Amino acid sequence: MRSFIERLDDTRILLHPGVVPGMRVPGMIFADRYIESMLDADNTLLQIANVATLPGILGYSFGMPDIHWGYGFPIGGVAAFDLDDGIISPGGVGYDISCGVRLLASRISAEDMLCTVDKLLPALFSAIPSGAISGGGRKLSYKELEKVLENGARWAVKNGFGTEKDLEHTEENGCLQGALPGAVSERAKERGATQLGTLGSGNHFLEIQVVDEIFSTVDASRMGLAVGCATVMIHCGSRGLGHQVCDDALKTMRRKMGRYGICVPDQQLCCAPFRSEEGQEYLGAMRAAANFAMANRQLIADSVRQVFERFFPREHLHTVRDISHNLAHIEKHRWEGRDRIVCVHRKGATRAFSGQPVLIPGSMGTASHVLLGTRLAEERTFGSTCHGAGRMMSRNEAVKKFDGGDLLRALSEKGIIVMAETGRTLGEEAAEAYKDVASVVEVVHRTGLSRKVAKLRPIAVMKG
């Protein structure tokens, strides 16, 4: 493997074709020496090479600096495919469709927040269902669920959960056009019918933070971020509905891939031609699941505001940005001197279009970052950047190594209070199980894929 690797500069590594037979393009990994030292720990490089064999792939099989092993595609993987000759792959989006982040900002001072947070966090924990639960959220009728799948966060705002301003700062204005609720299975709908407005478990969280440092005063001011003021970050996705959509599509494509003459080095990369019936059905179902996820974050944000109003009645939390990091988008990009319409798979990766905010959450107890997309990202990575710190230890390994009680005490000593459904979740999400998020952010900043705007320090964390 190492004989196929060439370091281009301090932040880029080229993976030459030949690692696996049939690679159509090279791999491009954005990594400094620290991140490079972890690439051999799992099958990340092999997964990048495997993705490079898929029909219609353009440019490179990309790996962001938070890259780690995932289902089929690596998490932190990006790949763009031609619409006529290329494919669409559920593994290139992931099970948690439209898992994403919303950032709410305020003018509440750190001092006022610290005086209140001991009561505020339990109130949030009580108001917002969390954990690996089958229900607990807003109960939707079949007709209501269909509207959510079709209209996303727009449905939520229309029904009194938030404002039009929220939609202005949400990716795609809170709704992916072309969603096909009819392509979502009855089982998926059953799973989602009682989960709207719930946080979930695993790496999902709600975090109260303070703007700790600003790198670009102009950009931070435009986003409403001020040093010493409180923010709230929400990280969650499409819950059981999105998981089922992915699982259904994987089973279908695994059965029917052969009829299109597609052969993949790993069955987890099962796919279908983009323009095929199976490809279009998955695209429509994926968009519907993404709309569910955006509505989910909208409802949670509304619950957060309601709780905050009890403690800070004169303050308002405004949406800085809501952005997904598990989606396939149809986008126009200029590549090799000409404009092309492509299907960009971003799995554990974020859009970084020029001038648009990018949200990079840290691991539990570490800082999160706000960045800005760049023209260079549009030119080099189809407008993509990283999405978080990136695991370097499996969940099972982390649970065996880290005790939830010990982590609670350690975080408390740092001035961070935590509430969680189970101690196991804390062990899974220990900061030591992840890469150093500051190093990951520094790579994309130095490479020019996105530039730093602000750093957010956690003071309270709610986990599922």
Secondary structure, DSSP 8 states (H G I E B T S, - for coil): -GGGEEE-SSSEEEE-TTSSTT--S-EEEE--HHHHTTTTSSSHHHHHHHHTTSTTEEEEEEEEEEEE--SSS-EEEEEEEETTT-EE-GGGT-SSTT-EEEEEEEEEEHHHHHHHHHHHHHHHHHHS--SS-S--SB---HHHHHHHHHHTHHHHHHTTSS-HHHHHTBGGGG--TT--GGGS-HHHHHHHTTTBT---STT-EEEEEEEEEES-HHHHHHHT--TTEEEEEEEE--HHHHHHHHHHHHHHHHHHGGGGT---SSGGG--EETTSHHHHHHHHHHHHHHHHHHHHHHHHHHHHHHHHHHH-TT---EEEEEEESEEEEEEEEEETTEEEEEEEEEES-EE--TT-EEEE--STTS-EEEEEE-HHHHHHSSSEE--S--BSS-HHHHHHH--HHHHHHHHHHTT-EEEES-HHHHHHT-GGGB--HHHHHHHHHHHTSEEEEEEEEEEEEEE-
